[in-house]
Amino acid sequence: AVGLLFALLPILSGASGLLHGVASMTKSLVLLISFLGILSILSRTCVPWFLKLMISLSSQTNELYQLAAVAFCLLFAWVSLFTGQKFCYYLDKSFA
């Protein structure tokens, strides 16, 4: 709740205009919803198939499976940073 208040503070102060603030918030919300939608579709279709492939390729140990899982997490972090979503920043602040 505090993070949302800090995000809305420039809009509430009226520094850049209400219309500009609403447009910026709408753009961020559309970007977030599309990012989470695409990620949800990928996590239900491609990721299980890819991880099953990694299990079948590494029959003796599960190191390849673990590396693939870590690679997916790093890919999520990189794409979220690229799109401007700062999930890790808000998670870090909420656990501090």
Secondary structure as GFF3:
##gff-version 3
##sequence-region A 1 96
A	DSSP	alpha_helix	2	13	.	.	.	ID=ss1
A	DSSP	alpha_helix	18	57	.	.	.	ID=ss2
A	DSSP	alpha_helix	63	82	.	.	.	ID=ss3
A	DSSP	alpha_helix	87	95	.	.	.	ID=ss4
###
